[in-house]
Amino acid sequence: MAITERRLSTAVLVIGTGGAGLRAAIELAEAGVDVLAVGKRPRDDAHTVLAAGGINAALGTMDPEDSWQQHAADTLKEGYLLADARTVEIVTRGAARGIDDLERYGMQFARESDGRISQRYFGAHTFRRTAFAGDYTGLEIQRTLVRRAEQLGVPMLDGVYITRLLVHDGAVFGAYGFDLTDGTRCLIHADAVILAAGGHTRIWRRTSSRRDENTGDSFRLAAEAGARLRDLELVQFHPSGLIAPENAAGTLVSEAARGEGGILRNAAGERFMNRYDPDRMELSTRDRVALASYTEIKEGRGTPKGGVWLDVTHLPRQTVMTRLPRVYQLLMELQMLDITREPIEIAPTAHYSMGGVLVRPEDHGTDVRGLYAIGEAAGGLHGANRLGGNSLIELLVLGRITGQAAADYSLSLTAQLRSASAVAQARQEIDDLLAADGPENVRALQRALRDTMTEHAGVVRDEEGLRAGLAELDAIEERMRSVGVHPDIAGYQDLAHAFDLRSAAVAARATLEAALERRETRGCHNRSDYPDADPSLRVNLVWSPAEGITRESVPDIPEEISSLMREVSTRGKLVE
């Protein structure tokens, strides 16, 4: 049977139809530049819809003394000085415009009685700067961006899985993939490619990502194209992931539940955050709250199922129903639990990749000419701890800037060289997997890899565990050589899972090797054998398949920002 192959051409290809990819596509379309956006998930259900709590910008609607400089200071301080100060400045300076763009596209924010955009506290922010729409902010942003992209006539292909970036002589010239429903191949020629396909948190067993998203696609695609990955060991474990039911383990209970006054208790009913951060309590940073919960569970003060309690029963029912409607609905649907009457059983869950593809701050370009990365696919903004609400504003600001940069790059080309052998390699890669008829099951290997990462690279790590993890990964990669791939009448999901597994293995190796190299405790990265921060490790750890780990220095922080950085007590942070 002849293989069907669609051939498409565009000035700029955007891979990923979440908030970052759509914002970049909108910028390109508004500038009159030819753009195509492709995603493996339906555009209405991209990962961005799960971002519940809010979006940060120093608008000063509630606290007029707030400023972009203070927002930047908070971001850098709580990132434990590993974030790129230039990236942080670009995002915090551009945040107000990002909110303006959403309003221009028709988004409805929660407002005060006098019409001001309402803003609330999120953990570790100096001022109230988190704008929101109920507790479904990401969903509303995604709907708004989809609507705007459709108004502009942006062509969007759902259910297309990109397997390889096409590169010739150090420059990208497109991508290759297949249709998840019928297996039709897709050869897409493009002057520039913007990678916005998310992070790698699905390689842990308990994760806030859903079944087949955030499997490390961005990182494998970039690394195989010749780009480098930075700080993949810096993974944010969100404090509040559900434990049950098993098929929804890790599903997030929004930080808004703590922002509105939720209390964390151990099995004995003690409010334990006063032992870990008595000043900020439940509004402490995510890494501290996650470590506090982990410690309570590890030391035997956890619930029977291995969690802690998040309690909002003391809040007025009206507050819960108006400020936390999605949390209320989620628990009713999954557990038939009325959170106004009973506490929620939670545990830390892999939530956000703070590292990512190594990019230039000013345009988010990579080592590969014409290749850009944004959103959770890229590193730079968050350092060793991401502030709640910063990821959504990052999509708006950097989507706009990178869209402009990709447009300029495309317009600058006088010609573009392509490579028939690069296309042939991409075709052959799929052919080989479809012909694979080995005894190993792709899903079973995915589970084995998640077990390895959960056991050896979770909230707390040590040398022995990380080395054991790498040995287990070696064995899993050997077994991957004997997989069987069997598409059926329902579609080509099995082939997609095989590529997901390859991506997960690349992301896992970069994560384990970097975690081994970072022999210190800093932010989200807890080494029980190195409980203190090491000033010599205030560096970014950069990984590539060929070179392994190298160290890169972190840029200096400008005085106007560093002067606003407050010392925060580390009490309760470094717990064995």
Secondary structure, 3 states (H helix, E strand, C coil): CCCCEEEEEEEEEEECCCHHHHHHHHHHHHCCCCEEEEECCCHHHCHHHHCCCCEECCCCCCCCCCCHHHHHHHHHHHCCCCCCHHHHHHHHHHHHHHHHHHHHCCCCCCECCCCCECEECCCCCCCCCEECCCCCHHHHHHHHHHHHHHHCCCCEEECEEEEEEEEECCEEEEEEEEECCCCCEEEEEEEEEEECCCCCHHHCCCECCCCCCCCCHHHHHHHHHCCCEECCCCEEEEEEEECCCHHHCCCECCCHHHHCCCEEECCCCCEHHHHCCCCCHHHCCHHHHHHHHHHHHHCCCCCCCCCEEEECCCCCHHHHHHHCHHHHHHHHHHHCCCCCCCCEEEEEEEEEECCEECCCCCCCECCCECEEECHHHECCCCCCCCCCCHHHHHHHHHHHHHHHHHHHHHHHCCCCCCCHHHHHHHHHHHHHHHHCECCECHHHHHHHHHHHHHHHCCCEECHHHHHHHHHHHHHHHHHHCCEECCCECCECHHHHHHHHHHHHHHHHHHHHHHHHHCCCCECCEEECCCCCCCHHHCEEEEEECCCEEEEEECCCCCHHHHCCCCCCCCCCCCCC
